């Protein structure tokens, strides 16, 4: 177990477009922690 907590930061961003939005999260070392894409159509929203 660690004696002290390490402080880290994450940054999230979203790239928006007409048909698709893409989200990404990176840490303080610029390592990509995750990405996801989401269609912007009404039919895709109804399925969720």
Buried (B, 14 or more C-beta within 10 A) or exposed (E): EEEEEEEEEEEEEEEEEEEEBEBBBBEEEEEEEEEEEBEEEEEEEEEE
